[in-house]
Amino acid sequence: MMKERSDRFRYKVSGNSTIEYDGEVIFPINGVLARTLKKDDEVKVVLFNYARNVK
């Protein structure tokens, strides 16, 4: 059974503090986009899908 909600974290940024997001997100990229993305910006997404050997 899947969890109803994924855990959220506040990811710390080392280096470029202008992209640090004060909220909690599931994935670090969401924090970067929340801080830098503007209305009508185009976003290209690359989805990496990999298979794991499950026995």
Helices and strands as residue ranges (DSSP letters): G 17-19, H 28-36
